[in-house]
Amino acid sequence: MAEAHQAVAFQFTVTPEGIDLQLSHQALTEIYLSGLRSWKKKLIRLKNGVITGVYPASPSSWLFVVIAILATMYMRSDPSMGLIAKIQEHLPVSQSLSAQCQTVVSAVLFSTLLWFSLIFTMRMCLKQLLSYHHWMFEQRGKMSNTTKVWVALVRIFSGRQPLLYSYQGSLPNQPVPAVKDTVKRYLESVRPLMTPDEFERMTSLATQFESSLGNRLQWYLKLKALWASNYVSDWWEEYIYLRGRSPIMVNSNYYGMDFLYVTPTPIQAARAGNTLHAFLMYRRKLNREELKPWLLMSSVPCCSYQFERMFDSCRIPGTITDTVQHWQDSDYVAVYHRGRYFRLRMYSSSRPLSPREIESQLQRILDDPSPPSLGEEKLGALTAGDRIPWAKARKEYFSLGVNKRSLDCIEKAAFFVTLDDDEQGMMGEDPAASLDRYAKSLLHGKCYDRWFDKSFSVVIYKNGKIGLNAEHSWADAPVVAHLWEYVLATDSFQLGYNEEGHCKGEVDASLPRPQRLSWDITPECQEQISQSLAVAQALADDVDFHVFSFRDFGKGRIKKCRISPDAYIQLALQLAYYRDRGMFCLTYEASMTRLFREGRTETVRSCSNESCAFIKALEGGEGVEVCRRLLRQASEKHQNLYKHAMTGAGIDRHLFCLYVVSKYLGVDSPFLKEVLSEPWHLSTSQTPVQQVELFDMVNHPEYISCGGGFGPVADDGYGVSYIIMGENMMNFHISCKHSCPQTSSHKYGGQIRQALLDMLQLLCPDQREPSRTDQSQTKKDL
């Protein structure tokens, strides 16, 4: 193959006249430029490591301290109180230096020690300041004097122009709640879901646990909290994600959608060119740590460690547990098209390919008429099926030779790209149904045309629509959403397209063609691929998905009613579930704990005594004033639960870690066992819009993403993801299973619409009637 020959820097043959050496100037140039690029990145990392290491000070502040100390000594003053003289006495080179030089060296050493001490002090002060969370519980718009002073001190000790990871060393560790407090909150959360007898039994188990085994387990947990960066995150990643032996497709992976109403270009290769180039731009910013840290109230930093494994990462299957492998700076992506795998280099002469060059390279793949090799087309099904068969197949069939080289190429790629032959998006005579198909395609595709183990896979459809499927263990959805927002905005508002819909720029005609990966798939391996595909296909076919955009009102109208938009939506989901199933259920809402170092998520148990009281009153025909009062109480309770979860006072992560400790110690706890076996029939999550400045919701309201979603957590439950876009739109992604006769995504979607409207009518009786479109859609779903 031509590309293989171009990759060889030199060739030699032995002849009777001697050795005939043939050098390839182009290949040597590429090797030199590639090495140069690698060294530049190492220097950037070194520089950023120094800047982050001394933060909140700056490297230049060292010079200021040295000059200040030398200046005071010049004025016949000793700021060290004799320490400089002590250092001078113990200098190992004191005999070879003059007395003046010895004094200067000693002063510089003292200044450096003083500088490091100041940095350590500032970090500890900032860490203590960031442990204060009372500001979160204050009424919006009414900041106490204590909080005002605290904000000022945080800004003083935070330094200037922080890099992405600058705050990592100053973030507090996640606190371990008291067993007594966690048990009390747990019993309060399950009270509305149990009969009096069931609650009495659970109270007895909880009391017994609290007074005996709980304290012993808590001791070990506190010991871990003192030693580890975070007492939850490593166990959460391992036991919740990596040790799961069922398919990660649908059960763990999640997706993100394109713009809802706009497709910037209908040309598949062109849209891919801009999209992939935008990913490279983001990775460059990430490697240089130029991304801004996420700040709450413009002052309170959140942990950024999850960004570290965004690119060049892959989940590796194992028989007992999987692992997440991370490599450095892959210069290519793996591409799948019509059953074939390609290696596409994204750099040339140490520079990233332009969008037009990427488009040209991808068009070569699209135009390639070669058929897939035997067993290649559905190879990706191994990543979609059960984990143990995939781990065994990987060890048996992909540990040597050409299969290992090709598999390494996929796993070590920057990310995975699928050029899909289908057309997706909101289109045709039934836009709602097409949106549902779009969601299912992103969630599982054909079960073999995604590489579900990669940190994320980009899907480019034939009509120019795009999407993303992300593996969950390495990071949570807000981190991937941050990347996705940047890519969508950069594609449309920064890179753009020419009049014909192609990427802008010129093409280097000397670029080597994308490299086709080779495979040697045995009949036994093909059989395992077929078995994994059957498992994955059955799982995918069982998914019932519904996506809809609620446009009758948005957070702007909800805020005017003086209520939290998230609390409003959560109460609507509770009301809709009660109307759908005639009962309340254990409800999961994901909350972040990134206020702490290496924090990930905590559970907000949204179904509370207050929310149940409101729903019972509304459905029981109570008066408007009573229902309105109960609704506001339920909203305040939900906000309080959410704030407690964010500040480390949640329920479920603490109980989970206590359970892990009990398993390590080999002791059984009936209380913990029962708590962790309770099913989440309603699992919910909000996708926050983090980079509002990238989008113009007023002048370009059509450029909005539909958000993303995930599969159902319980076989007889619902998964609901929602995103609040601008002031007047909310998008919902609802999943459940066809195999459960009690659930229907469309029916539940109709109930959510109706609940949103009914609650607004309750809060604001003067609210206009819903549009005919929403009314007809609600009736259709119900």
Secondary structure as GFF3:
##gff-version 3
##sequence-region A 1 782
A	DSSP	alpha_helix	2	6	.	.	.	ID=ss1
A	DSSP	beta_strand	10	15	.	.	.	ID=ss2
A	DSSP	beta_strand	18	23	.	.	.	ID=ss3
A	DSSP	alpha_helix	25	53	.	.	.	ID=ss4
A	DSSP	alpha_helix	59	74	.	.	.	ID=ss5
A	DSSP	alpha_helix	83	89	.	.	.	ID=ss6
A	DSSP	alpha_helix	99	130	.	.	.	ID=ss7
A	DSSP	three_ten_helix	134	137	.	.	.	ID=ss8
A	DSSP	alpha_helix	145	157	.	.	.	ID=ss9
A	DSSP	three_ten_helix	168	170	.	.	.	ID=ss10
A	DSSP	alpha_helix	179	190	.	.	.	ID=ss11
A	DSSP	three_ten_helix	191	193	.	.	.	ID=ss12
A	DSSP	alpha_helix	196	211	.	.	.	ID=ss13
A	DSSP	alpha_helix	213	227	.	.	.	ID=ss14
A	DSSP	alpha_helix	233	235	.	.	.	ID=ss15
A	DSSP	pi_helix	236	242	.	.	.	ID=ss16
A	DSSP	beta_strand	254	257	.	.	.	ID=ss17
A	DSSP	alpha_helix	268	287	.	.	.	ID=ss18
A	DSSP	beta_strand	295	296	.	.	.	ID=ss19
A	DSSP	beta_strand	300	301	.	.	.	ID=ss20
A	DSSP	three_ten_helix	305	309	.	.	.	ID=ss21
A	DSSP	beta_strand	313	316	.	.	.	ID=ss22
A	DSSP	beta_strand	323	326	.	.	.	ID=ss23
A	DSSP	beta_strand	332	337	.	.	.	ID=ss24
A	DSSP	beta_strand	340	345	.	.	.	ID=ss25
A	DSSP	beta_strand	347	348	.	.	.	ID=ss26
A	DSSP	beta_strand	351	352	.	.	.	ID=ss27
A	DSSP	alpha_helix	355	367	.	.	.	ID=ss28
A	DSSP	alpha_helix	381	384	.	.	.	ID=ss29
A	DSSP	alpha_helix	387	397	.	.	.	ID=ss30
A	DSSP	alpha_helix	401	411	.	.	.	ID=ss31
A	DSSP	beta_strand	416	419	.	.	.	ID=ss32
A	DSSP	alpha_helix	431	444	.	.	.	ID=ss33
A	DSSP	beta_strand	456	460	.	.	.	ID=ss34
A	DSSP	beta_strand	466	470	.	.	.	ID=ss35
A	DSSP	alpha_helix	477	489	.	.	.	ID=ss36
A	DSSP	pi_helix	490	495	.	.	.	ID=ss37
A	DSSP	beta_strand	515	516	.	.	.	ID=ss38
A	DSSP	alpha_helix	523	541	.	.	.	ID=ss39
A	DSSP	beta_strand	543	550	.	.	.	ID=ss40
A	DSSP	alpha_helix	555	560	.	.	.	ID=ss41
A	DSSP	alpha_helix	565	581	.	.	.	ID=ss42
A	DSSP	beta_strand	587	592	.	.	.	ID=ss43
A	DSSP	beta_strand	601	605	.	.	.	ID=ss44
A	DSSP	alpha_helix	609	619	.	.	.	ID=ss45
A	DSSP	alpha_helix	624	646	.	.	.	ID=ss46
A	DSSP	alpha_helix	652	665	.	.	.	ID=ss47
A	DSSP	alpha_helix	670	676	.	.	.	ID=ss48
A	DSSP	beta_strand	682	686	.	.	.	ID=ss49
A	DSSP	three_ten_helix	692	694	.	.	.	ID=ss50
A	DSSP	beta_strand	708	710	.	.	.	ID=ss51
A	DSSP	beta_strand	718	725	.	.	.	ID=ss52
A	DSSP	beta_strand	729	737	.	.	.	ID=ss53
A	DSSP	alpha_helix	745	763	.	.	.	ID=ss54
A	DSSP	alpha_helix	772	781	.	.	.	ID=ss55
###
